[in-house]
Amino acid sequence: MRKLQKALLRDYIVDVAKHSGKIKSVKIEAVFKNIPIQLVREAGGIKKFVFKGVLPNTSRYSMLEALIEWLIKAGLVIKMPICTRSLFPLQACSEEKRFKLYMFDVGILGCILDLLPKIIFSYDYGSFKGYFAENIVLTELTSHLDKIIYSWSRNSSEIEFLIEHNEEIVPVEVKAGINTKAKSLRIYIEKYSPKNALLFSGRPIISKDKIKTQLPLYLASKFDLIK
């Protein structure tokens, strides 16, 4: 499988050069390969995509905007705006230059980071675990939702995903392991009083209280709340 993924990566890079030109393709490839690096580098969670250092002498969004948009339109990355408030419409609560970038496929993410099959099968990702769990849930959500998915960040609290659905905003918390203590989700619920909330985790259980529905990670695209 890893050999096939590496072959796919080579083909993606060739196609980028074919459709964007040699000089621009080098910059697009640099942005693409920088995304997994940022996912791993950000201790304690992905705060936002950092522009500085992606390309030499690059520190502003305007220098990378066209390259990022190229990757988005090609379907190779997923852009997720970050909101500091959770009010309708979420688009008005986000800023153009504050967003996260995720890979379109978690297998390709593992390939770029060269994760060994032993690590994957033993679920021993170490510090990578949280990023992979978020990327898995996001790709599952985007695979069956025709809408932009947002994130929420306020002070030290962060909710991985916000989804607009039937005139309500549904917060989605993701936990890679079996520890389902969700301090940020509790803070969000106290502040915004949502009717529904989702928590995906590594625990193979399904439970529901008055507001929160808890589901295993593998059910990220198999629930009724937002279908």
LUMKELUM-898578 format. One record per atom (N, C-alpha, C): y, z, x. Coordinates in nm, 2 decimals, always signed. Layout:
BEGIN
R       c2       c3       c1
R        Y        Z        X
...
This chain:
BEGIN
R       c2       c3       c1
R    -0.12    +0.00    +0.08
R    +0.00    +0.00    +0.00
R    +0.13    +0.00    +0.09
R    +0.13    +0.08    +0.19
R    +0.24    +0.09    +0.28
R    +0.27    -0.05    +0.35
R    +0.16    -0.12    +0.38
R    +0.18    -0.26    +0.44
R    +0.25    -0.35    +0.34
R    +0.21    -0.34    +0.21
R    +0.27    -0.42    +0.11
R    +0.42    -0.38    +0.09
R    +0.45    -0.26    +0.09
R    +0.58    -0.21    +0.07
R    +0.67    -0.26    +0.19
R    +0.62    -0.25    +0.31
R    +0.70    -0.30    +0.43
R    +0.72    -0.45    +0.42
R    +0.62    -0.52    +0.37
R    +0.64    -0.67    +0.35
R    +0.75    -0.70    +0.24
R    +0.75    -0.62    +0.13
R    +0.85    -0.63    +0.03
R    +0.99    -0.60    +0.09
R    +1.00    -0.50    +0.17
R    +1.13    -0.47    +0.23
R    +1.18    -0.59    +0.31
R    +1.09    -0.64    +0.39
R    +1.13    -0.76    +0.47
R    +1.18    -0.87    +0.38
R    +1.11    -0.90    +0.27
R    +1.14    -1.00    +0.18
R    +1.28    -0.98    +0.12
R    +1.30    -0.85    +0.08
R    +1.43    -0.81    +0.03
R    +1.55    -0.85    +0.12
R    +1.53    -0.81    +0.25
R    +1.63    -0.84    +0.35
R    +1.65    -0.99    +0.37
R    +1.55    -1.06    +0.37
R    +1.56    -1.21    +0.38
R    +1.63    -1.27    +0.26
R    +1.60    -1.22    +0.14
R    +1.67    -1.27    +0.02
R    +1.82    -1.23    +0.02
R    +1.85    -1.11    +0.07
R    +1.99    -1.07    +0.08
R    +2.07    -1.17    +0.17
R    +2.01    -1.21    +0.29
R    +2.07    -1.30    +0.38
R    +2.09    -1.44    +0.31
R    +1.98    -1.48    +0.23
R    +1.98    -1.61    +0.17
R    +2.10    -1.62    +0.07
R    +2.12    -1.51    +0.00
R    +2.22    -1.52    -0.12
R    +2.36    -1.47    -0.08
R    +2.37    -1.40    +0.03
R    +2.50    -1.34    +0.06
R    +2.56    -1.39    +0.19
R    +2.48    -1.46    +0.27
R    +2.53    -1.50    +0.41
R    +2.50    -1.40    +0.51
R    +2.48    -1.45    +0.64
R    +2.43    -1.37    +0.75
R    +2.52    -1.25    +0.78
R    +2.65    -1.27    +0.79
R    +2.74    -1.16    +0.83
R    +2.74    -1.05    +0.72
R    +2.76    -1.09    +0.59
R    +2.77    -1.00    +0.49
R    +2.63    -0.93    +0.47
R    +2.52    -1.00    +0.49
R    +2.39    -0.94    +0.47
R    +2.36    -0.83    +0.56
R    +2.41    -0.83    +0.68
R    +2.40    -0.72    +0.78
R    +2.46    -0.60    +0.72
R    +2.58    -0.61    +0.66
R    +2.65    -0.49    +0.61
R    +2.57    -0.44    +0.48
R    +2.53    -0.53    +0.40
R    +2.45    -0.49    +0.28
R    +2.33    -0.42    +0.32
R    +2.25    -0.47    +0.42
R    +2.13    -0.40    +0.46
R    +2.16    -0.26    +0.52
R    +2.28    -0.25    +0.59
R    +2.32    -0.11    +0.64
R    +2.34    -0.01    +0.53
R    +2.41    -0.06    +0.42
R    +2.43    +0.03    +0.31
R    +2.30    +0.07    +0.24
R    +2.21    -0.03    +0.22
R    +2.09    -0.01    +0.16
R    +2.00    +0.10    +0.23
R    +1.99    +0.08    +0.36
R    +1.91    +0.17    +0.44
R    +1.98    +0.31    +0.47
R    +2.11    +0.32    +0.44
R    +2.18    +0.44    +0.45
R    +2.15    +0.54    +0.34
R    +2.11    +0.48    +0.22
R    +2.09    +0.57    +0.10
R    +1.98    +0.67    +0.12
R    +1.86    +0.63    +0.17
R    +1.76    +0.74    +0.20
R    +1.81    +0.84    +0.30
R    +1.88    +0.79    +0.40
R    +1.93    +0.89    +0.50
R    +2.02    +0.99    +0.44
R    +2.11    +0.95    +0.35
R    +2.19    +1.05    +0.28
R    +2.12    +1.14    +0.19
R    +2.01    +1.09    +0.12
R    +1.93    +1.17    +0.03
R    +1.87    +1.28    +0.11
R    +1.82    +1.25    +0.23
R    +1.75    +1.35    +0.31
R    +1.85    +1.45    +0.38
R    +1.97    +1.40    +0.42
R    +2.07    +1.47    +0.50
R    +2.13    +1.58    +0.41
R    +2.16    +1.56    +0.29
R    +2.23    +1.65    +0.21
R    +2.15    +1.78    +0.17
R    +2.17    +1.88    +0.24
R    +2.10    +2.01    +0.22
R    +2.14    +2.07    +0.09
R    +2.04    +2.11    +0.01
R    +2.07    +2.17    -0.12
R    +2.10    +2.08    -0.23
R    +2.08    +1.95    -0.21
R    +2.10    +1.85    -0.32
R    +2.20    +1.75    -0.28
R    +2.20    +1.64    -0.35
R    +2.28    +1.52    -0.33
R    +2.42    +1.55    -0.39
R    +2.52    +1.57    -0.32
R    +2.65    +1.60    -0.38
R    +2.72    +1.47    -0.42
R    +2.73    +1.37    -0.33
R    +2.79    +1.24    -0.37
R    +2.76    +1.15    -0.25
R    +2.77    +1.02    -0.27
R    +2.76    +0.92    -0.17
R    +2.88    +0.93    -0.07
R    +2.85    +0.95    +0.06
R    +2.96    +0.96    +0.16
R    +2.98    +0.82    +0.22
R    +3.10    +0.78    +0.23
R    +3.14    +0.65    +0.28
R    +3.15    +0.64    +0.43
R    +3.20    +0.75    +0.49
R    +3.22    +0.76    +0.63
R    +3.09    +0.74    +0.71
R    +3.09    +0.65    +0.81
R    +2.97    +0.64    +0.89
R    +2.87    +0.54    +0.85
R    +2.88    +0.49    +0.72
R    +2.78    +0.39    +0.67
R    +2.79    +0.26    +0.76
R    +2.92    +0.22    +0.78
R    +2.94    +0.11    +0.87
R    +3.04    +0.16    +0.98
R    +3.04    +0.09    +1.10
R    +3.14    +0.13    +1.20
R    +3.28    +0.12    +1.15
R    +3.36    +0.22    +1.18
R    +3.50    +0.23    +1.14
R    +3.52    +0.22    +0.99
R    +3.43    +0.27    +0.91
R    +3.44    +0.27    +0.77
R    +3.44    +0.41    +0.71
R    +3.55    +0.43    +0.63
R    +3.56    +0.57    +0.57
R    +3.61    +0.56    +0.43
R    +3.64    +0.44    +0.38
R    +3.70    +0.43    +0.24
R    +3.60    +0.35    +0.15
R    +3.61    +0.39    +0.02
R    +3.53    +0.32    -0.08
R    +3.56    +0.17    -0.09
R    +3.69    +0.14    -0.07
R    +3.73    +0.00    -0.08
R    +3.65    -0.09    +0.02
R    +3.61    -0.03    +0.13
R    +3.55    -0.11    +0.24
R    +3.40    -0.14    +0.20
R    +3.34    -0.05    +0.11
R    +3.20    -0.06    +0.08
R    +3.18    -0.11    -0.07
R    +3.28    -0.11    -0.15
R    +3.27    -0.14    -0.29
R    +3.19    -0.27    -0.32
R    +3.23    -0.38    -0.26
R    +3.16    -0.51    -0.28
R    +3.02    -0.50    -0.24
R    +2.99    -0.44    -0.13
R    +2.85    -0.43    -0.08
R    +2.76    -0.35    -0.18
R    +2.82    -0.23    -0.22
R    +2.74    -0.15    -0.32
R    +2.72    -0.22    -0.45
R    +2.82    -0.29    -0.50
R    +2.81    -0.37    -0.62
R    +2.70    -0.48    -0.61
R    +2.69    -0.54    -0.49
R    +2.59    -0.64    -0.47
R    +2.45    -0.58    -0.49
R    +2.43    -0.47    -0.43
R    +2.30    -0.40    -0.44
R    +2.27    -0.36    -0.58
R    +2.37    -0.31    -0.65
R    +2.35    -0.27    -0.79
R    +2.31    -0.39    -0.88
R    +2.38    -0.50    -0.86
R    +2.35    -0.62    -0.94
R    +2.22    -0.69    -0.90
R    +2.18    -0.67    -0.78
R    +2.04    -0.72    -0.74
R    +1.93    -0.63    -0.78
R    +1.96    -0.51    -0.84
R    +1.86    -0.42    -0.89
R    +1.79    -0.33    -0.78
R    +1.85    -0.32    -0.66
R    +1.79    -0.25    -0.55
R    +1.84    -0.11    -0.55
R    +1.95    -0.07    -0.61
R    +1.99    +0.07    -0.61
R    +2.04    +0.10    -0.75
R    +2.04    +0.23    -0.78
R    +2.09    +0.28    -0.90
R    +2.22    +0.37    -0.87
R    +2.33    +0.34    -0.94
R    +2.45    +0.41    -0.92
R    +2.47    +0.51    -1.03
R    +2.50    +0.63    -1.00
R    +2.51    +0.73    -1.11
R    +2.65    +0.81    -1.09
R    +2.74    +0.79    -1.18
R    +2.87    +0.85    -1.17
R    +2.86    +1.01    -1.19
R    +2.95    +1.08    -1.12
R    +2.95    +1.23    -1.13
R    +3.06    +1.27    -1.21
R    +3.03    +1.36    -1.31
R    +3.13    +1.41    -1.40
R    +3.17    +1.56    -1.36
R    +3.29    +1.59    -1.38
R    +3.33    +1.73    -1.36
R    +3.34    +1.81    -1.49
R    +3.34    +1.73    -1.60
R    +3.34    +1.78    -1.74
R    +3.23    +1.71    -1.81
R    +3.19    +1.77    -1.92
R    +3.09    +1.71    -2.01
R    +3.14    +1.69    -2.15
R    +3.22    +1.59    -2.17
R    +3.28    +1.56    -2.30
R    +3.27    +1.41    -2.32
R    +3.27    +1.37    -2.45
R    +3.27    +1.23    -2.49
R    +3.40    +1.17    -2.47
R    +3.41    +1.04    -2.41
R    +3.29    +0.97    -2.35
R    +3.28    +1.02    -2.21
R    +3.16    +1.02    -2.16
R    +3.14    +1.07    -2.02
R    +3.21    +0.98    -1.92
R    +3.22    +0.86    -1.95
R    +3.29    +0.76    -1.86
R    +3.43    +0.81    -1.82
R    +3.50    +0.87    -1.92
R    +3.63    +0.92    -1.90
R    +3.63    +1.05    -1.82
R    +3.52    +1.11    -1.80
R    +3.51    +1.24    -1.72
R    +3.46    +1.21    -1.58
R    +3.44    +1.08    -1.54
R    +3.39    +1.05    -1.41
R    +3.51    +0.98    -1.33
R    +3.49    +0.98    -1.20
R    +3.59    +0.92    -1.11
R    +3.52    +0.80    -1.04
R    +3.59    +0.69    -1.02
R    +3.54    +0.57    -0.96
R    +3.47    +0.60    -0.82
R    +3.53    +0.68    -0.74
R    +3.48    +0.70    -0.61
R    +3.38    +0.82    -0.59
R    +3.35    +0.88    -0.70
R    +3.25    +0.99    -0.69
R    +3.12    +0.96    -0.77
R    +3.02    +0.93    -0.69
R    +2.89    +0.89    -0.75
R    +2.78    +0.91    -0.65
R    +2.66    +0.90    -0.71
R    +2.54    +0.91    -0.63
R    +2.47    +0.78    -0.63
R    +2.40    +0.75    -0.52
R    +2.32    +0.62    -0.51
R    +2.17    +0.66    -0.49
R    +2.08    +0.61    -0.57
R    +1.94    +0.63    -0.56
R    +1.87    +0.50    -0.54
R    +1.75    +0.50    -0.48
R    +1.67    +0.38    -0.46
R    +1.61    +0.34    -0.60
R    +1.59    +0.21    -0.61
R    +1.53    +0.16    -0.74
R    +1.38    +0.19    -0.76
R    +1.32    +0.23    -0.65
R    +1.17    +0.26    -0.65
R    +1.14    +0.37    -0.55
R    +1.07    +0.47    -0.60
R    +1.04    +0.58    -0.51
R    +0.93    +0.55    -0.40
R    +0.85    +0.45    -0.43
R    +0.76    +0.40    -0.33
R    +0.83    +0.34    -0.21
R    +0.93    +0.26    -0.24
R    +1.02    +0.20    -0.14
R    +1.09    +0.31    -0.06
R    +1.14    +0.41    -0.13
R    +1.21    +0.52    -0.07
R    +1.11    +0.59    +0.04
R    +0.99    +0.61    +0.00
R    +0.89    +0.67    +0.09
R    +0.86    +0.58    +0.21
R    +0.87    +0.45    +0.18
R    +0.84    +0.35    +0.29
R    +0.95    +0.35    +0.39
R    +1.08    +0.35    +0.35
R    +1.19    +0.35    +0.44
R    +1.19    +0.48    +0.52
R    +1.15    +0.59    +0.46
R    +1.15    +0.72    +0.54
R    +1.02    +0.73    +0.61
R    +0.93    +0.63    +0.60
R    +0.80    +0.63    +0.67
R    +0.72    +0.76    +0.65
R    +0.71    +0.81    +0.52
R    +0.63    +0.92    +0.49
R    +0.48    +0.89    +0.50
R    +0.41    +0.98    +0.56
R    +0.27    +0.95    +0.57
R    +0.19    +0.97    +0.44
R    +0.09    +0.89    +0.42
R    +0.01    +0.91    +0.29
R    -0.04    +1.05    +0.27
R    -0.07    +1.12    +0.39
R    -0.12    +1.26    +0.38
R    -0.02    +1.35    +0.32
R    +0.11    +1.33    +0.35
R    +0.21    +1.41    +0.30
R    +0.23    +1.39    +0.15
R    +0.22    +1.26    +0.11
R    +0.23    +1.23    -0.04
R    +0.12    +1.29    -0.12
R    -0.01    +1.27    -0.07
R    -0.12    +1.32    -0.15
R    -0.13    +1.47    -0.15
R    -0.08    +1.54    -0.05
R    -0.08    +1.69    -0.05
R    +0.04    +1.74    -0.12
R    +0.14    +1.66    -0.16
R    +0.26    +1.70    -0.22
R    +0.34    +1.80    -0.13
R    +0.33    +1.77    +0.00
R    +0.40    +1.85    +0.10
R    +0.52    +1.78    +0.16
R    +0.61    +1.76    +0.07
R    +0.73    +1.68    +0.11
R    +0.83    +1.76    +0.19
R    +0.82    +1.89    +0.19
R    +0.92    +1.98    +0.25
R    +1.05    +1.96    +0.18
R    +1.16    +1.94    +0.26
R    +1.29    +1.93    +0.21
R    +1.31    +1.80    +0.13
R    +1.22    +1.70    +0.15
R    +1.23    +1.58    +0.07
R    +1.20    +1.59    -0.07
R    +1.12    +1.70    -0.11
R    +1.06    +1.71    -0.24
R    +1.16    +1.69    -0.35
R    +1.28    +1.76    -0.34
R    +1.38    +1.76    -0.45
R    +1.43    +1.62    -0.47
R    +1.46    +1.55    -0.36
R    +1.52    +1.41    -0.37
R    +1.42    +1.32    -0.44
R    +1.29    +1.33    -0.40
R    +1.19    +1.24    -0.46
R    +1.18    +1.27    -0.61
R    +1.18    +1.39    -0.65
R    +1.16    +1.43    -0.79
R    +1.28    +1.37    -0.87
R    +1.40    +1.39    -0.82
R    +1.52    +1.33    -0.89
R    +1.51    +1.18    -0.90
R    +1.47    +1.11    -0.79
R    +1.46    +0.97    -0.79
R    +1.35    +0.92    -0.89
R    +1.24    +0.99    -0.89
R    +1.13    +0.96    -0.99
R    +1.18    +0.97    -1.13
R    +1.24    +1.08    -1.17
R    +1.29    +1.10    -1.30
R    +1.40    +1.00    -1.34
R    +1.49    +0.97    -1.25
R    +1.59    +0.87    -1.27
R    +1.54    +0.73    -1.30
R    +1.44    +0.69    -1.22
R    +1.39    +0.56    -1.24
R    +1.31    +0.55    -1.37
R    +1.24    +0.66    -1.41
R    +1.17    +0.66    -1.53
R    +1.27    +0.65    -1.65
R    +1.38    +0.73    -1.64
R    +1.48    +0.73    -1.75
R    +1.55    +0.59    -1.76
R    +1.58    +0.53    -1.65
R    +1.65    +0.40    -1.65
R    +1.56    +0.29    -1.70
R    +1.43    +0.31    -1.68
R    +1.33    +0.21    -1.72
R    +1.32    +0.19    -1.87
R    +1.36    +0.29    -1.95
R    +1.35    +0.28    -2.10
R    +1.48    +0.32    -2.17
R    +1.59    +0.34    -2.10
R    +1.72    +0.36    -2.16
R    +1.82    +0.26    -2.12
R    +1.88    +0.19    -2.21
R    +1.98    +0.09    -2.19
R    +2.12    +0.15    -2.19
R    +2.14    +0.24    -2.09
R    +2.27    +0.31    -2.09
R    +2.29    +0.37    -1.95
R    +2.42    +0.40    -1.92
R    +2.45    +0.46    -1.79
R    +2.41    +0.61    -1.80
R    +2.35    +0.66    -1.69
R    +2.31    +0.80    -1.68
R    +2.41    +0.86    -1.58
R    +2.46    +0.98    -1.62
R    +2.56    +1.05    -1.54
R    +2.50    +1.17    -1.48
R    +2.58    +1.23    -1.39
R    +2.55    +1.36    -1.33
R    +2.67    +1.46    -1.35
R    +2.64    +1.59    -1.35
R    +2.75    +1.69    -1.37
R    +2.75    +1.78    -1.25
R    +2.87    +1.80    -1.20
R    +2.89    +1.90    -1.09
R    +3.02    +1.98    -1.11
R    +3.00    +2.11    -1.10
R    +3.12    +2.20    -1.12
R    +3.10    +2.32    -1.03
R    +3.19    +2.33    -0.93
R    +3.18    +2.44    -0.83
R    +3.05    +2.43    -0.76
R    +2.97    +2.54    -0.77
R    +2.83    +2.53    -0.71
R    +2.72    +2.49    -0.80
R    +2.76    +2.46    -0.93
R    +2.65    +2.43    -1.03
R    +2.64    +2.27    -1.04
R    +2.52    +2.23    -1.06
R    +2.50    +2.09    -1.07
R    +2.38    +2.06    -1.17
R    +2.40    +1.96    -1.26
R    +2.30    +1.92    -1.35
R    +2.27    +1.77    -1.30
R    +2.14    +1.75    -1.28
R    +2.10    +1.62    -1.22
R    +2.14    +1.50    -1.31
R    +2.12    +1.51    -1.44
R    +2.15    +1.40    -1.53
R    +2.21    +1.44    -1.66
R    +2.30    +1.36    -1.71
R    +2.36    +1.37    -1.84
R    +2.33    +1.24    -1.92
R    +2.28    +1.25    -2.04
R    +2.25    +1.13    -2.12
R    +2.33    +1.14    -2.26
R    +2.40    +1.04    -2.29
R    +2.47    +1.03    -2.42
R    +2.37    +0.98    -2.52
R    +2.35    +1.06    -2.63
R    +2.25    +1.02    -2.73
R    +2.29    +1.07    -2.87
R    +2.30    +0.98    -2.96
R    +2.33    +1.02    -3.10
R    +2.44    +1.12    -3.11
R    +2.55    +1.09    -3.05
R    +2.67    +1.17    -3.06
R    +2.66    +1.31    -3.00
R    +2.57    +1.32    -2.90
R    +2.55    +1.44    -2.83
R    +2.52    +1.41    -2.68
R    +2.55    +1.50    -2.60
R    +2.52    +1.49    -2.45
R    +2.41    +1.58    -2.42
R    +2.30    +1.52    -2.37
R    +2.18    +1.59    -2.33
R    +2.17    +1.61    -2.18
R    +2.18    +1.74    -2.14
R    +2.16    +1.77    -1.99
R    +2.02    +1.77    -1.95
R    +1.99    +1.71    -1.83
R    +1.85    +1.70    -1.78
R    +1.85    +1.77    -1.64
R    +1.77    +1.87    -1.63
R    +1.75    +1.94    -1.50
R    +1.62    +1.90    -1.45
R    +1.61    +1.89    -1.31
R    +1.49    +1.85    -1.25
R    +1.45    +1.95    -1.14
R    +1.33    +2.00    -1.14
R    +1.27    +2.09    -1.04
R    +1.15    +2.03    -0.99
R    +1.14    +2.01    -0.86
R    +1.03    +1.95    -0.79
R    +0.90    +2.04    -0.79
R    +0.92    +2.17    -0.78
R    +0.81    +2.26    -0.77
R    +0.78    +2.33    -0.90
R    +0.71    +2.44    -0.90
R    +0.67    +2.51    -1.02
R    +0.77    +2.62    -1.06
R    +0.87    +2.64    -0.97
R    +0.97    +2.74    -1.01
R    +1.07    +2.67    -1.10
R    +1.08    +2.73    -1.22
R    +1.16    +2.66    -1.33
R    +1.28    +2.74    -1.36
R    +1.32    +2.83    -1.27
R    +1.45    +2.90    -1.29
R    +1.56    +2.80    -1.27
R    +1.64    +2.78    -1.37
R    +1.74    +2.68    -1.37
R    +1.88    +2.74    -1.40
R    +1.94    +2.80    -1.29
R    +2.07    +2.87    -1.30
R    +2.18    +2.77    -1.35
R    +2.18    +2.65    -1.29
R    +2.29    +2.56    -1.33
R    +2.27    +2.51    -1.47
R    +2.15    +2.50    -1.52
R    +2.13    +2.46    -1.66
R    +2.18    +2.58    -1.75
R    +2.15    +2.70    -1.72
R    +2.20    +2.81    -1.79
R    +2.35    +2.82    -1.80
R    +2.41    +2.79    -1.69
R    +2.56    +2.79    -1.68
R    +2.62    +2.68    -1.77
R    +2.55    +2.56    -1.76
R    +2.59    +2.45    -1.84
R    +2.58    +2.48    -1.99
R    +2.47    +2.54    -2.03
R    +2.44    +2.57    -2.17
R    +2.55    +2.67    -2.22
R    +2.58    +2.77    -2.14
R    +2.68    +2.87    -2.18
R    +2.82    +2.80    -2.20
R    +2.85    +2.71    -2.12
R    +2.98    +2.64    -2.12
R    +3.00    +2.54    -2.23
R    +2.89    +2.46    -2.25
R    +2.90    +2.34    -2.34
R    +2.82    +2.35    -2.47
R    +2.73    +2.45    -2.48
R    +2.65    +2.47    -2.60
R    +2.58    +2.34    -2.65
R    +2.50    +2.27    -2.57
R    +2.44    +2.15    -2.62
R    +2.33    +2.19    -2.72
R    +2.30    +2.09    -2.81
R    +2.19    +2.11    -2.91
R    +2.06    +2.10    -2.85
R    +2.05    +2.02    -2.74
R    +1.92    +2.00    -2.67
R    +1.94    +1.99    -2.52
R    +1.84    +2.03    -2.45
R    +1.84    +2.02    -2.30
R    +1.70    +2.00    -2.26
R    +1.69    +1.93    -2.14
R    +1.56    +1.89    -2.09
R    +1.54    +1.95    -1.95
R    +1.42    +2.00    -1.92
R    +1.39    +2.05    -1.79
R    +1.26    +1.99    -1.74
R    +1.26    +1.90    -1.64
R    +1.14    +1.85    -1.59
R    +1.10    +1.92    -1.46
R    +0.97    +1.96    -1.44
R    +0.93    +2.03    -1.32
R    +0.79    +1.99    -1.28
R    +0.75    +2.05    -1.17
R    +0.61    +2.03    -1.12
R    +0.51    +2.11    -1.20
R    +0.55    +2.19    -1.29
R    +0.45    +2.27    -1.37
R    +0.39    +2.18    -1.48
R    +0.26    +2.18    -1.49
R    +0.20    +2.09    -1.59
R    +0.19    +2.16    -1.73
R    +0.31    +2.20    -1.78
R    +0.31    +2.26    -1.91
R    +0.42    +2.20    -2.00
R    +0.40    +2.21    -2.13
R    +0.51    +2.17    -2.22
R    +0.54    +2.29    -2.31
R    +0.67    +2.32    -2.31
R    +0.72    +2.43    -2.39
R    +0.86    +2.40    -2.45
R    +0.90    +2.47    -2.55
R    +1.03    +2.45    -2.61
R    +1.08    +2.58    -2.67
R    +1.21    +2.61    -2.64
R    +1.27    +2.72    -2.71
R    +1.38    +2.66    -2.80
R    +1.48    +2.74    -2.84
R    +1.58    +2.69    -2.93
R    +1.65    +2.57    -2.88
R    +1.68    +2.56    -2.75
R    +1.76    +2.45    -2.70
R    +1.68    +2.37    -2.60
R    +1.61    +2.43    -2.51
R    +1.55    +2.37    -2.39
R    +1.41    +2.33    -2.41
R    +1.38    +2.20    -2.38
R    +1.24    +2.15    -2.38
R    +1.20    +2.14    -2.23
R    +1.09    +2.20    -2.20
R    +1.03    +2.19    -2.06
R    +0.91    +2.10    -2.06
R    +0.92    +2.00    -1.96
R    +0.81    +1.90    -1.95
R    +0.77    +1.88    -1.81
R    +0.65    +1.83    -1.78
R    +0.61    +1.79    -1.65
R    +0.68    +1.67    -1.60
R    +0.70    +1.65    -1.47
R    +0.77    +1.54    -1.42
R    +0.71    +1.40    -1.47
R    +0.58    +1.40    -1.48
R    +0.51    +1.27    -1.51
R    +0.54    +1.23    -1.66
R    +0.61    +1.31    -1.74
R    +0.64    +1.28    -1.87
R    +0.79    +1.23    -1.89
R    +0.85    +1.20    -1.77
R    +0.99    +1.17    -1.77
R    +1.03    +1.05    -1.86
R    +0.93    +0.96    -1.89
R    +0.96    +0.85    -1.99
R    +0.88    +0.86    -2.11
R    +0.82    +0.98    -2.14
R    +0.73    +0.99    -2.25
R    +0.76    +1.11    -2.34
R    +0.89    +1.11    -2.39
R    +0.92    +1.22    -2.48
R    +1.01    +1.16    -2.60
R    +1.02    +1.24    -2.71
R    +1.08    +1.19    -2.83
R    +1.23    +1.21    -2.84
R    +1.28    +1.31    -2.76
R    +1.41    +1.35    -2.79
R    +1.52    +1.24    -2.79
R    +1.51    +1.15    -2.69
R    +1.61    +1.05    -2.68
R    +1.56    +0.91    -2.71
R    +1.44    +0.89    -2.76
R    +1.40    +0.76    -2.79
R    +1.45    +0.71    -2.93
